[in-house]
Amino acid sequence: MRDRANKMYLDPRDGRVVYAQTAQDLSPYWRWTHMADPIHFGSFGGLTTKLIWFTFGIFLAGLSLSGGWLHLKRLQRDTRGREHWRGTVGASMAGLAIFLFCVVAAIMRAAEGGLAITAGAATVAVLWCLATFAVCLIWVIGLARQLRRSPMKPLLPA
């Protein structure tokens, strides 16, 4: 459960308990809702579950990279020419621009709200953003190179 599943509100004038909630008293819906963070982050079973979650996270990240690689290989074999894939580079560049916009907006929002994060968390966030940007940029460059190499064919046969 999240820490906020158990809470207590006190009257500031006399210290009387106005409201108290424990996780055991919650309905099944609210119990499930408050289990979302521990399940999502793997923090319910200590280091063992965090390592399992990390392993599966790396595996899923690898699947996205191998999917991009297979897509480029498919483009190499495609006999329809680059017109068939002409929107892929633009869509990839739009995705990269949206990613950059979101990173900048998040940084501005955090600075505006006076959010204090540790140096370690900031370092991980910056490295993650740079790595994601680099992978996306490599993808767009590889895609553009492949499309330049493919033959120009008419969309409709003559």
C-alpha positions in Angstrom: 0.0 0.0 0.0 1.0 3.6 -0.4 1.8 5.5 2.7 -1.2 7.8 2.1 -3.6 4.8 2.4 -3.3 5.3 6.2 -4.0 8.8 7.2 -5.4 10.9 10.1 -6.7 14.5 10.1 -6.5 16.5 13.4 -8.3 19.6 14.4 -5.5 22.2 14.8 -7.2 24.0 17.7 -7.5 21.1 20.1 -5.7 18.1 18.5 -8.9 16.1 18.3 -9.0 13.4 15.6 -11.4 14.6 12.9 -10.9 11.7 10.5 -8.9 8.5 10.6 -8.4 6.0 7.7 -6.5 2.7 7.7 -5.8 0.5 4.7 -7.8 -2.4 6.2 -11.0 -0.3 6.2 -10.8 0.6 2.5 -13.2 -0.8 -0.1 -11.7 -3.2 -2.6 -11.5 -0.5 -5.3 -9.5 1.9 -3.0 -7.3 -0.9 -1.8 -6.4 -1.7 -5.4 -5.9 2.0 -6.2 -3.5 2.4 -3.3 -1.6 -0.8 -4.4 -0.7 0.8 -7.7 2.6 2.5 -6.8 4.2 -0.4 -5.0 3.2 -2.8 -7.8 4.3 -0.3 -10.5 7.7 0.4 -8.9 8.3 -3.0 -7.4 8.8 -1.6 -3.9 6.6 -4.1 -2.0 9.1 -6.9 -1.7 12.5 -5.3 -1.1 15.5 -5.6 -3.3 14.4 -8.9 -4.8 11.3 -7.4 -6.5 13.2 -4.3 -7.5 15.8 -6.4 -9.3 13.0 -8.4 -11.0 11.3 -5.2 -12.1 14.6 -3.8 -13.3 15.3 -6.9 -15.3 11.9 -6.9 -17.0 12.3 -3.1 -17.6 15.6 -3.6 -19.4 14.1 -6.5 -21.4 11.2 -4.3 -22.5 13.6 -1.4 -23.4 15.6 -4.0 -25.4 12.4 -5.0 -27.2 11.7 -1.5 -28.4 15.3 -1.1 -29.6 15.2 -4.5 -31.4 11.9 -3.5 -32.9 13.4 -0.4 -34.4 16.3 -2.4 -35.7 13.9 -4.9 -37.3 11.9 -2.1 -38.8 15.1 -0.7 -40.5 15.9 -4.1 -41.8 12.4 -4.4 -43.2 12.9 -1.1 -45.0 16.1 -2.4 -46.6 14.2 -5.4 -48.0 11.1 -3.4 -49.0 10.6 -3.4 -52.8 7.9 -0.7 -52.8 10.4 2.2 -52.6 10.7 5.1 -50.3 7.3 6.6 -51.1 5.7 3.9 -49.0 7.6 4.9 -45.9 7.8 8.7 -46.5 5.8 9.6 -43.4 8.0 7.6 -41.1 10.9 10.1 -40.9 8.5 13.0 -40.3 6.6 11.1 -37.6 9.9 10.1 -35.9 11.1 13.7 -36.0 7.8 14.9 -34.6 8.1 12.3 -31.8 11.6 13.6 -31.0 10.4 17.2 -30.9 7.5 16.2 -28.6 10.0 14.4 -26.3 12.2 17.5 -26.2 9.3 19.8 -25.5 8.1 17.5 -22.6 11.6 17.5 -21.1 11.9 21.2 -21.2 8.4 21.7 -19.9 9.0 19.3 -17.0 12.3 21.1 -16.1 10.5 24.5 -16.2 7.6 23.2 -14.1 9.9 21.7 -11.5 11.9 25.0 -11.3 8.7 27.1 -11.1 7.3 24.9 -8.3 10.5 25.0 -6.3 10.9 21.3 -6.5 14.0 20.1 -4.7 15.5 16.9 -6.0 18.7 15.2 -5.0 21.8 15.4 -7.1 21.6 11.6 -7.8 18.0 11.8 -9.0 18.8 14.8 -11.2 21.8 13.0 -12.6 19.7 9.9 -13.4 17.0 12.0 -15.0 19.4 13.9 -17.2 21.3 10.8 -18.3 18.0 9.1 -19.1 16.8 12.1 -21.2 20.2 12.2 -23.0 20.2 8.5 -23.7 16.6 8.6 -24.9 17.3 11.6 -27.1 20.4 9.8 -28.5 18.6 6.6 -29.3 15.8 8.6 -31.0 18.2 10.7 -33.0 20.2 7.6 -34.1 16.9 6.1 -35.2 15.9 9.1 -37.3 19.3 9.4 -38.9 19.4 5.6 -39.7 15.9 5.9 -41.1 16.7 8.9 -43.2 19.8 7.2 -44.6 17.9 4.1 -45.5 15.2 6.0 -47.2 17.7 8.0 -49.2 19.3 4.7 -50.4 16.0 3.1 -51.5 14.9 3.5 -55.1 12.4 6.1 -56.1 9.4 4.3 -57.5 6.0 5.7 -58.5 3.1 5.2 -56.1 0.9 3.8 -58.9 2.1 1.4 -61.5 2.1 2.7 -65.1 
